[in-house]
Amino acid sequence: MTEFYPPDYAATGQLIDELARSLECNGWDVDVFTSQPGYAFDQQQADKKQQIGSLTIKRSSSARFIPSRIRGKAINGLIFFIRSLTHTLWHRNNQDLLLVTTAPPFLPILAYLNKLFCNKSYVCLIYDLYPDVLQELNILPAHHWLVRCWIGINKLVWRNAQSVIVLSTTMKQRILNHSPGLKTPIHVIHNWIDVEKIYPVAKADNWFIRANNLPDKFTVVYSGNLGRCHDLETIMEAARLLKEKAVQFVFIGGGAKVSYCQQEVQAHQLSNCTFLPYQDKKDLPFSLSSGDLSLVSIAEGMEGVVVPSKVYGMLAVGRPIAAICEENSYIRSMCDQGQFGQCFNNGDGENLANFILDLAKDQNKAQIMGQNARNYVEQNFTADIITTKYREVLTSALN
């Protein structure tokens, strides 16, 4: 169960699609229930039903409201929740196990209701941890009745699940902080990347650079969601400090903080920043490889609440990574293990700028880090490696 699925370009949907196809290839009968596309490039409607071998994709007939607004997202999610609940109850005799995501955030409640009324087992896959997101963004205070109620429901959902899957060790710790003594197994399974489809492209051979007239400078790429949960402030500080240097920042994607970044560019007359829209999945090897350094960031307070999936694609194209995150971030552990870049505290734009200049002057160092990045993802985060872990958890839940 997931609100997002291709042709949507949302990362959660892309990953669920690859997982579903992997399960199907390994002999599983898989049903996906999802929504109509809301984040696709030029496709607003998709077939209500698709059959790919033993993989069945069913889409709600409901159209999306305005996806770019918080209220619109909430309405979309509520409608999808109701449709999903109706669907699962109607087809309760056709399912052995329900894998439910946090897209929308309250979807796991559906799994608990299915267990309560139909005695159907389920596994929770947590992409973003709510209501923690709302608390950390100061949308709702910790003492708000909705927050306290949501946390209570979460505990009920987790307690009755066969397993809970999270994307990082820090997210697992947050769950245990909410629910001490939880006996349900919590499995930390990272996201993955298809290393056959996302691969390094030399800048000299990269049509994306020419098509977008990117300057012949040391290029720093931020690709993906420029949203509230990401630290764009530290990145823009580095851009201001490097205003007179031969360094270009390229922002690819969209989100709530795009306007902030563009305002900073205007206010400080920054000619070293380029903004491009989201790119089609088939073009990702070229867009991600257009830089000499990749950026990933998690806003302060968001560690263990969200997990940026963009880091795996950045590793796959063999570029060094500069990560802005807290001291306890899982990304720091990855960076220490893989030796593919450097991490910086939130607000430390000065040291980030110095690191960028250091790599710009030492191309050999950048190439070594980039090769380490590719090696690290091939050894740890390929689709085969990670989907095998999913099959093990799901098989255990079925048994």
Secondary structure, 3 states (H helix, E strand, C coil): CCCCCCCCCCHHHHHHHHHHHHHHHCCCCEEEEECCCCCCCCCCCCCCEEEECCEEEEECCCCCCCCCCHHHHHHHHHHHHHHHHHHHHHCHHHCCEEEEECCCCCCHHHHHHHHHHHCCEEEEECCCCCCHHHHHCCCCCCCCHHHHHHHHHHHHHHHHCCEEEECCHHHHHHHHHHCCCCCCCEEECCCCECCCCCCCCCHHHCHHHHHCCCCCCEEEEEEEECCCCCCHHHHHHHHHHCCCCCEEEEEEEECCCHHHHHHHHHHCCCCCEEEECCCCHHHHHHHHCCCCEEEEECCCCCECCECCCHHHHHHHCCCCEEEECCCCCHHHHHHHHHCCEEEECCCCHHHHHHHHHHHHHCHHHHHHHHHHHHHHHHHHCEHHHHHHHHHHHHHHHHC
